[in-house]
């Protein structure tokens, strides 16, 4: 039986044209700043200052990227951000799995009460000042752990993970394992964890990006510049528009520091964006599956 295509009406065509036009403008509004920043990072400082760069690189060079590696705070900030992202994500994922799996078990006594406490802290946080006092009393101020331990677990991620376990780990699987002599610890490590790759990928990406982009906690809890993450160094350059010339090793660079300042902004934005962009393709396959299953109503 031949299937005839439905003929588009004039209203449908007008809607399609308007839809394509709006989406095209939205795409342009999102894409152009990215292209401009990337082009500016590969242009000369003089071309940026004179406004010659608007789409493609002008006087192509790597001056900005060379200056980044000579600026001590940027290199230290990059290494600090890597530490916060790696160590913080490991702790986040571990804490999330250890909290989510027991709460997904129907035989956990008082699990509704525990869930209420978790959700309560998510809806009604203590606020900035009480949190600061707790961090201060624990002796975490001006340490790397001030950026890791207070955010050791996100309740929203734990809820998504709990839902994932409720959907993918049936209770009958636990009963079968128990018949074979498997206790709870072995069941979690040998059966649950191997089935958790999608939700681990989701949590790892969300937590890692959060650690990589965080600067507010560092602004509050850190005064030692050697512990600053990259985003806080980036803020010093972008918001305060200041660079310490003493940290540039080459004396000749001091004469061009004013023009170099604008170039450093664009190069640093590109450098700060590269790690999350590189990590995403490796977890993308599991990320979509984990988010879709974890977002289902449990």
C-alpha positions in Angstrom: 0.0 0.0 0.0 1.5 3.2 -1.1 2.0 5.9 1.5 1.3 9.4 0.3 3.2 12.2 2.0 1.1 14.7 3.8 1.0 18.0 1.9 2.4 21.0 3.9 0.0 23.9 4.3 1.1 27.5 4.0 1.0 27.8 7.8 3.4 24.9 8.1 5.9 26.4 5.7 5.7 29.7 7.5 6.3 28.0 10.8 9.2 26.0 9.4 10.9 29.2 8.0 10.4 31.1 11.3 11.6 28.1 13.3 14.8 27.7 11.2 15.4 31.5 11.4 15.1 31.6 15.2 17.2 28.5 15.7 19.8 29.9 13.2 20.0 33.1 15.1 20.3 31.2 18.4 23.1 29.0 16.9 24.9 32.1 15.6 24.6 33.8 19.1 26.2 30.8 20.7 28.7 29.9 18.1 30.1 33.3 17.2 31.6 34.1 20.7 33.3 30.7 20.7 34.8 31.2 17.2 35.8 34.8 18.1 37.6 33.7 21.3 39.4 30.9 19.5 40.5 33.2 16.6 41.6 36.0 19.0 43.7 33.5 21.0 45.7 32.8 17.8 46.0 36.5 16.7 48.6 39.1 17.5 48.1 41.4 20.5 48.2 44.4 18.2 45.4 43.0 16.0 43.2 42.5 19.0 43.8 45.9 20.5 43.1 47.6 17.1 39.9 45.6 16.7 40.9 43.9 13.5 39.8 40.4 14.7 36.2 39.7 14.2 36.0 36.1 12.8 39.3 34.6 11.7 42.8 34.9 13.3 44.8 38.0 12.2 48.6 37.8 12.1 48.5 34.2 13.3 50.9 33.4 16.2 51.1 31.5 19.5 52.3 34.5 21.5 49.4 34.2 24.0 49.9 30.5 24.7 53.7 31.0 25.2 52.9 33.8 27.7 50.6 31.5 29.6 53.3 29.1 30.3 55.6 31.9 31.5 53.0 33.3 33.9 53.6 31.4 37.1 50.1 31.8 38.6 48.4 30.3 35.5 50.6 27.2 35.5 50.1 26.7 39.3 46.4 27.3 38.9 46.1 24.8 36.1 47.9 22.1 38.2 45.7 23.0 41.2 42.5 22.7 39.1 43.7 19.2 37.9 44.2 18.2 41.5 40.8 19.5 42.7 39.1 17.9 39.7 40.7 14.4 40.0 40.8 14.0 43.8 37.5 15.8 44.3 35.7 13.7 41.6 37.1 10.4 43.1 35.7 11.4 46.5 32.4 12.6 45.0 31.7 9.5 43.0 32.7 7.2 45.9 30.4 9.0 48.4 27.6 9.2 45.9 27.6 5.4 45.2 28.0 4.5 48.8 24.9 6.7 49.7 22.8 5.9 46.7 23.0 2.1 46.6 21.8 1.5 50.2 19.0 4.0 49.7 17.9 2.0 46.6 17.4 -1.1 48.6 13.9 -1.9 49.7 15.1 -3.7 52.8 17.0 -0.7 54.2 15.3 0.1 57.5 14.3 3.8 57.7 15.4 4.7 54.2 12.5 7.1 53.8 13.7 9.0 56.8 17.3 9.1 55.5 16.0 10.3 52.1 14.0 13.1 53.9 17.1 14.3 55.6 19.1 14.3 52.3 16.4 16.2 50.5 15.9 18.6 53.4 19.6 19.6 53.2 19.3 20.1 49.5 16.2 22.4 49.8 17.3 24.2 52.9 21.0 24.7 53.1 22.7 26.3 56.1 23.9 29.3 54.0 27.3 30.8 53.3 28.1 32.1 56.8 27.3 28.9 58.8 29.1 26.9 56.2 32.1 29.1 56.5 32.1 28.7 60.3 32.0 24.9 60.0 34.9 24.9 57.6 36.8 27.2 59.9 36.1 25.1 63.0 37.3 22.0 61.1 40.6 23.7 60.3 40.1 23.5 56.6 40.6 27.2 55.8 43.4 27.8 53.4 43.8 24.1 52.6 43.1 22.1 49.5 40.4 20.2 51.4 38.3 23.3 51.8 37.4 22.9 48.1 36.8 19.2 48.2 35.2 18.0 51.5 32.4 20.6 51.9 31.1 19.5 48.4 31.9 15.8 48.9 28.5 14.8 47.7 25.6 16.4 45.7 22.2 15.2 46.8 20.7 15.7 43.3 23.4 13.4 41.9 22.7 10.9 44.6 19.0 10.9 43.8 19.7 10.2 40.1 22.1 7.4 41.1 19.6 5.9 43.5 17.0 5.9 40.7 19.5 4.2 38.4 20.0 1.4 40.8 16.3 1.0 41.5 15.7 0.6 37.7 18.7 -1.6 36.7 19.4 -3.7 39.8 16.3 -5.9 40.5 15.7 -7.2 44.0 15.6 -10.8 42.5 19.3 -10.4 41.5 20.2 -9.8 45.2 18.1 -12.8 46.3 19.8 -15.0 43.7 23.3 -13.8 44.9 22.4 -14.5 48.5 21.4 -18.0 47.6 24.9 -18.5 46.1 26.4 -17.3 49.4 27.1 -13.7 48.4 27.0 -11.1 51.2 26.1 -7.4 50.7 29.7 -6.2 50.3 30.5 -8.8 47.7 27.2 -8.1 45.9 28.1 -4.4 45.7 31.7 -4.8 44.6 31.3 -7.8 42.2 27.8 -7.2 40.7 26.6 -3.7 41.3 29.8 -1.8 40.5 30.4 -3.5 37.1 26.8 -2.6 36.2 27.3 1.0 37.3 29.6 2.3 34.4 26.9 4.6 32.9 26.0 6.2 36.2 29.6 6.5 37.2 30.4 8.2 33.9 27.5 10.6 34.5 28.6 11.5 38.0 32.3 11.7 37.1 31.6 14.2 34.3 29.2 16.3 36.3 31.5 16.5 39.4 34.7 17.0 37.3 33.2 19.9 35.4 31.9 21.4 38.7 35.3 21.2 40.3 37.0 22.5 37.2 34.7 25.6 37.0 34.5 26.4 40.7 35.9 29.6 41.9 33.4 30.9 44.5 34.5 28.5 47.3 38.1 29.2 46.5 37.4 33.0 46.8 35.9 32.4 50.2 38.1 29.8 51.8 41.5 30.4 50.2 44.0 33.3 50.7 47.1 31.5 49.7 47.6 32.2 46.0 49.6 29.0 45.6 46.4 27.1 46.2 44.2 29.1 43.8 42.4 27.0 41.1 42.7 28.1 37.4 39.3 29.7 37.4 40.2 32.1 40.3 43.4 33.1 38.4 41.2 33.6 35.3 38.9 35.8 37.3 41.8 37.9 38.5 42.7 38.6 34.9 39.2 38.9 33.4 37.2 40.7 36.1 39.9 42.7 37.9 41.8 43.1 34.6 45.2 42.9 36.4 48.4 41.0 35.8 51.4 41.1 38.0 54.3 42.0 35.7 56.8 40.6 38.2 55.5 37.1 37.3 56.5 37.4 33.7 60.1 36.1 33.5 61.1 37.7 30.2 62.0 41.4 30.7 61.1 42.2 27.1 57.5 41.1 27.8 57.1 43.9 30.3 57.0 46.5 27.6 54.1 44.7 25.9 52.2 43.7 29.0 49.3 46.1 28.2 48.6 44.5 24.8 49.5 41.1 26.1 46.8 41.4 28.8 43.9 41.2 26.2 45.6 38.3 24.4 46.0 36.4 27.6 42.3 36.5 28.3 41.4 34.7 25.1 44.2 32.2 25.3 43.4 31.4 28.9 39.7 30.9 28.2 40.6 28.3 25.5 43.1 26.6 27.8 40.5 26.4 30.6 37.9 24.9 28.3 40.1 22.2 26.8 40.1 19.6 29.6 36.3 19.2 29.8 36.0 19.1 26.0 38.6 16.3 25.9 37.0 14.3 28.7 33.5 14.4 27.3 34.0 12.1 24.3 35.3 9.3 26.5 32.2 9.3 28.8 29.6 10.4 26.2 28.6 6.8 25.3 27.8 6.0 29.0 26.7 9.5 29.8 23.5 9.5 27.7 22.4 6.1 28.9 23.1 6.9 32.6 21.2 10.2 32.4 18.2 8.7 30.7 17.9 5.8 33.1 18.8 7.9 36.2 16.2 10.6 35.4 13.3 8.1 35.3 10.9 8.3 38.2 11.8 5.7 40.8 
